[in-house]
Amino acid sequence: MSDVVIISGSPTETSRSEQVLKYLGSLLLKENMSVTHFSVKDVPSEDLMTANYLSPVIQNIVQSVQQAKGLIVGTPVYKGAYAGVFKSLIDLFPQDVFQHKPVLPLMTGGSSNHLLALEYSLKPLIASLKGMNLKGIFIQDDQIDKYREKPIVDEEILQRAKKQLYYFKSLIDLQTVHLTV
């Protein structure tokens, strides 16, 4: 069981979203949290196209999500919303799979014109799965250098992302304290 499951909705390995999600995961690892990273690109396309919710890959992701203490979900903005392949994966999850879990949403996009995609597409999707939506992080493509170890190059955005990440961690820590009391 991982403390945190990260789900990437980007279909490419070297996308900005993917690199930021990996970086956030590395920060949590430094905080002694266990992290598991899943990506839509790791799911057989046939499983997504045929809605094969019985696929062993899908079942593994769902089980990991159900056992996690918190989730980070991220996707690039396509046509004003999350990636379609990301939605194809999420559609295979049980309706309440995020219940009682803090969920940190992240989106990357080409300009500030896409900022509201976080509020109007990704957060409602998380809410429909009963997740506890956090404020979230939107990062413009020009604020990310996907070839750097620390991909968020804008210092103000980096500090905001870290603030959200550590708030997310504090919620998980609180859950752990309440469960052990």
N, C-alpha and C positions, 0 to 999 in steps of 0.2 A: 504494500500500500504506500502510495506517495502522499506527502502533505499537499502538494500542488500538482495539478495536471494542466498542462498548456496545450491548447488546441489551435493549430495554425490553419487558417483558411486559404493560405496562398498555395497555388499549384506549382510554384517554382522554388527550387532550393535556395536560390540566391536573391530572393525578393527582399525588399526593405522590411516588410512586415515580419518575415521569417527571421531576419537577422536581429531585429529589435526584440522579438519574443525570446530568441536564444540568449540574448544579452540579459534580459530581465530574469530568465531562469538561472543564469550564472550568478546574478546578484543574490538570488534566494539560496542557491547552493552555498554561497559564502556565509549565509546566515544559518547554516546547518539545517536547512530544510531539504527534504527529498523532493525531487522534481521529475516528472515524466512528461515527455514532449511527444505529441502526436501531430501529424500533418495530413491534410487531405491527400497529399501526393503519395502517402504510404498505404492508402486504401486502394485495392484493386478497382479500376474504373468500372468493371462489369458489376461489382457489388453496388456501386453508387448508381449506375444507370438502371439496374433492375430492382433497386430498393431491397437488396438482400440483407435484411436486418438480422438474419440468422448466420451471416458470415462470421467465421471465427475472428477475423480482424475487427469487425464492428463490435462483436460481443466483448472482445478484450478491451476496446476503448470504453465501451459503456460500463463495464465492470470497474475499470480504473477510475472513471469519472464518479461513479457511485461511491467508491471507497475514499475518494480524495476529500481533504478538508476545505480546499478552495480551488478555484479555476481561474486561469487567464485565457481568454479567447481573443484571437486577433485575426484580422483579415484586411487585405487592401480594399479600397473602395472601387467598385466597378459600376458604372451607370447609376451613381447616386446611392448605392447600397452595398451590402456585403457580397463577396464572391459567390456566384451561383453554385460552384462545386462545394463551397463551405455549407451552404444551405442544404445541399443534397446529403451531406454527412449528418448534419443536425437533424434532418427529417427522419433519420433512422434511429434516433434516440427515444427512449421512453419519455412521455410527456412531463414527468416530474423529476427528471434525472438531476437537475441542478438544485433541487429543493434543500433549503437550509444551508446553502453554501454561498460564501461571498464569491462574486464573479467580477474580475477586473477586465472590462472590455478595452480593446485597443484597435484602432483603425489607422491606416496610412492612406494618404491621398495626394494627388497632384497639386492641389491648391486649397486655400481656405474655403472655397466654394463647397467643398465636400464635408466640412466640419459637422454639419447637422446630420449626416448619415449615421453618426454614432448615436445620436438621440432618437432618430426616427426609424432606423432599421435594426441596428445591432442590439440596442438596449431592449426594445420590445421583444425581440427574439429570445433574449436571455430571460426576460420576465415570463414569457410563455412557457418556459421550462422550469419556472418557479425559483430561479436564481435570485440572489440578493445583489442587485446591480450596484456597483460602485460608480463614482464619478466618471471614470474612464479617461483614456488618453487618445488624443488625435495628434498625429505627427505628419507634417507635410513632407513630401518626398525630398525636397531640397534641404531639409533639416536632418537628413540621414545619409551617412556614407556607409553603404552596405559592405564595404571592403575593410572597414576598421573593426578592431576588437570591441571598441566602445562606439557603436554605430550612430548614436544620437549626437550630432555635432553642435547643435544649438544648445548652449549652456542653460538658458532659461527653461527650455523644453526638457532637457535632461533632469534638471532639479524638480520640475513638476512631475515627471514620470517616476522619479525615485520617491517623491513624497507619496504619490498614489500607491506605489509598490509597497512601501513600508507601512502605510495605513492598512493595506490588504493583509500584510503579514501580521499586523497587530490584531486584526479580527480573527485570524486563524489561531494565534497564540491565546486569545481570550476564550475561544471555543475549547481549546485543549485544556485550559485551566478549569473551565466549568465542567468538563467531562471527568476530570480527575478528582473533583471535590465531592 
